[in-house]
Amino acid sequence: MKRNPVQFSILVPAYNENEHILDNLKETCRVFKEAGWKFEVIVVDDGSSDKTLTKLYQAAKKLPPVRVKRHYQNHGKGRALKFGARFARGQYIAFLDADLELHPRQLLDFYKRLEKSGADVVVGSKWHPESAMNYPFFRGIISRIYYLGVKLFFQLPIRDTQTGLKLFKAKVLKEIFPAMSVQKYAFDLEILANVQRRGYRIIEAPVEVLFRRNSLGRIGWKDLYKTFLDTAAIFYRLNISKIYDQRIKPVRG
């Protein structure tokens, strides 16, 4: 059997990232080429209303590892990643935000930690003692409160579910993703709670965060309320209705 030539699939959801997306893609390709790794970058434009899509098509012409997929309407980051994963061919699948707040070079360290530990998933954590960030005070409070709730109700072995840099063994993600329901902010928690439920091992890694947006970024109070509702729904589906156990089927290979 011919070996899969793509080792890493990097999924980048993009919504109105006209200012940052080209720099992100150039840096991602540079980092992985210099490391000598085989890779592809799958960017999902999630219904952008600016020039993001135009720049993505320009990047795809100049950077062969870049593949562009599109949602005609904005559906949310979770759905964009779920859509992009359908096209991933790598043995490992990474999530990378489009705004360069998290530099792609950190994925090299994630891979080393995954291989050394024998884990199945590596999650970037802003609250790891080795992390470095210029994080707005108020957003830090919100993140801490959310972590305490997640710790209490889901017992995950990590301190941060929301940071947009993660690395999965492809088999794990493709087993979990078809059963996911959340389309926006709590989708990270939905994935990780089910990864743990299936007996896979999750570890966290330090990250360097260069925060570029205002105190809440694109997240408003309405989004925080919806995140709370989604989180409660995930708990219900996981522990009460146990619908995920019915939906998730093992993936061979």
C-alpha positions in Angstrom: 0.0 0.0 0.0 1.3 3.4 -0.9 2.1 5.6 2.1 0.2 8.8 2.5 2.5 11.6 1.3 0.9 14.2 3.5 2.0 13.9 7.1 0.4 17.0 8.5 -2.9 18.7 7.7 -3.2 22.2 9.2 -6.8 23.5 9.3 -7.2 27.3 9.3 -10.7 28.7 9.7 -10.9 32.3 8.4 -13.6 34.9 8.8 -12.8 38.5 7.7 -9.1 38.0 8.2 -8.0 40.2 5.3 -5.3 41.9 7.4 -3.5 38.7 8.7 -4.3 35.7 6.5 -1.5 36.1 3.9 1.2 36.5 6.6 -0.2 33.5 8.4 -0.1 31.2 5.4 3.4 32.4 4.4 4.7 31.8 7.9 3.0 28.4 8.2 4.5 27.2 4.9 7.9 28.6 5.7 8.0 26.9 9.2 7.0 23.5 7.9 9.2 23.6 4.8 12.3 24.6 6.9 11.5 21.7 9.3 11.4 19.3 6.3 7.9 18.1 7.0 5.3 17.0 4.5 2.2 19.1 5.0 -0.9 20.7 3.6 -2.8 23.8 4.7 -6.5 23.7 4.4 -8.1 27.1 4.8 -11.9 27.4 5.1 -13.3 30.8 4.4 -16.3 31.0 6.6 -18.5 33.4 4.6 -16.1 36.4 4.8 -17.4 39.8 3.7 -14.0 41.4 3.2 -11.2 40.5 0.8 -10.2 37.3 2.7 -11.3 34.9 0.0 -9.6 36.9 -2.8 -6.3 36.7 -0.8 -6.8 33.0 -0.2 -7.0 32.3 -3.9 -3.9 34.4 -4.5 -2.1 32.5 -1.8 -3.1 29.1 -3.2 -1.5 30.0 -6.5 1.8 31.0 -4.9 1.9 28.4 -2.1 1.1 24.9 -3.5 0.5 23.3 0.0 -2.5 25.7 0.5 -5.9 24.5 -0.4 -9.0 26.7 -0.2 -12.5 25.6 0.8 -15.4 27.9 1.2 -18.7 28.5 3.1 -20.9 30.9 1.4 -22.4 32.0 4.7 -20.8 32.5 8.1 -21.6 29.4 10.2 -19.0 29.6 12.9 -15.5 28.3 13.6 -16.5 24.9 14.8 -18.4 24.1 11.6 -15.6 25.5 9.5 -13.1 23.1 11.1 -15.4 20.2 10.8 -15.9 20.9 7.1 -12.1 21.3 6.5 -11.3 18.1 8.3 -13.3 16.2 5.6 -10.5 17.0 3.1 -7.5 16.4 5.5 -5.1 13.7 4.3 -2.4 13.8 6.9 -1.6 11.5 9.7 -1.8 14.4 12.1 -4.4 17.3 12.0 -3.7 20.7 13.6 -6.0 23.6 14.3 -4.4 27.0 13.7 -6.2 30.4 14.1 -5.9 32.7 11.1 -4.8 35.9 12.9 -1.2 35.0 13.9 -1.8 35.5 17.6 -0.4 32.0 17.8 2.6 31.4 15.6 2.6 28.1 13.6 6.2 27.3 14.7 4.7 26.2 18.0 3.2 23.1 16.3 6.7 21.7 15.9 6.9 21.6 19.7 3.4 20.2 20.0 4.5 17.3 17.8 7.6 16.6 19.8 5.5 16.5 23.0 2.9 14.2 21.4 5.6 11.7 20.3 7.5 11.8 23.6 4.5 11.4 25.8 2.5 8.9 23.6 -0.5 11.2 23.9 -3.2 11.4 21.2 -4.0 15.1 21.5 -1.9 18.2 22.4 -3.7 21.3 23.4 -2.2 24.7 23.7 -2.8 26.3 27.1 -2.6 29.9 28.0 -2.4 28.9 31.7 0.5 26.5 31.4 3.3 27.8 33.7 5.7 28.1 30.7 3.3 30.1 28.5 4.0 33.7 27.5 1.3 36.2 26.5 0.2 39.8 26.6 -3.4 38.9 27.5 -6.1 41.6 28.3 -7.0 41.5 32.0 -10.7 41.2 31.6 -10.5 38.5 29.0 -8.2 36.6 31.3 -10.8 36.7 34.1 -13.5 35.4 31.7 -11.1 32.6 30.6 -10.3 31.6 34.2 -14.0 31.5 35.2 -14.8 29.3 32.2 -11.9 27.0 33.1 -13.2 26.5 36.6 -16.6 25.5 35.3 -15.1 23.1 32.8 -12.9 21.6 35.5 -15.9 21.1 37.8 -18.3 19.6 35.3 -16.0 17.8 32.8 -12.9 16.8 34.8 -10.6 17.4 31.8 -6.8 17.0 32.5 -6.1 20.4 31.0 -6.4 24.1 32.1 -7.5 25.6 28.8 -9.8 24.3 26.1 -10.3 27.5 24.1 -6.8 28.4 22.7 -6.9 28.0 18.9 -3.8 25.8 18.6 -4.2 22.0 18.9 -2.7 18.9 17.4 -4.5 15.6 16.9 -3.7 12.2 15.6 -6.0 12.1 12.6 -7.8 8.9 13.6 -8.9 10.5 16.8 -10.3 13.6 15.3 -12.1 11.8 12.4 -13.7 9.4 14.9 -15.0 12.3 17.1 -15.9 15.0 14.5 -19.0 13.4 12.8 -20.8 13.4 16.1 -20.2 17.1 17.0 -23.1 19.5 17.1 -21.6 22.9 18.3 -20.8 25.3 15.5 -19.1 28.2 17.4 -17.3 28.9 20.7 -17.8 25.7 22.7 -16.9 23.3 20.0 -13.3 22.9 21.4 -14.8 21.6 24.7 -17.2 19.3 22.8 -14.4 17.7 21.0 -12.1 17.4 24.0 -14.8 16.1 26.3 -15.5 13.3 23.8 -11.9 12.6 23.1 -11.5 11.9 26.9 -14.7 9.9 26.9 -13.4 7.6 24.2 -10.3 6.9 26.3 -7.7 8.9 24.3 -5.0 10.8 26.1 -4.9 14.6 26.1 -1.9 16.7 27.3 -1.4 20.5 27.3 1.6 22.5 26.0 2.7 26.0 26.7 2.0 28.7 24.1 3.2 32.1 23.2 0.3 34.4 22.5 0.6 37.8 20.8 -2.9 39.3 21.4 -3.9 41.6 18.6 -7.6 42.5 19.4 -9.4 44.5 22.0 -10.4 43.2 25.5 -12.9 40.6 24.2 -11.8 40.4 20.6 -14.8 39.4 18.5 -16.5 37.9 21.5 -19.4 39.9 22.9 -21.7 39.4 25.9 -24.2 37.6 23.7 -21.5 35.2 22.6 -20.6 34.5 26.2 -24.2 33.7 27.0 -24.4 31.4 24.0 -21.1 29.7 25.0 -22.7 29.0 28.4 -25.8 27.5 26.8 -23.6 25.3 24.5 -21.5 24.2 27.4 -24.6 23.1 29.4 -25.9 21.3 26.3 -22.6 19.4 25.9 -22.8 18.3 29.5 -26.4 17.1 28.9 -25.5 15.2 25.8 -22.4 13.7 27.3 -23.7 12.6 30.7 -27.5 12.5 30.7 -28.8 11.6 27.2 -25.4 10.1 26.3 -26.2 10.8 22.7 -22.5 11.0 21.8 -22.0 7.4 22.7 -24.6 6.5 20.2 -23.2 8.7 17.4 -19.5 8.0 17.7 -18.2 5.0 15.8 -14.6 3.8 15.8 -12.5 4.6 12.8 -10.3 1.8 11.3 -6.7 2.3 10.6 
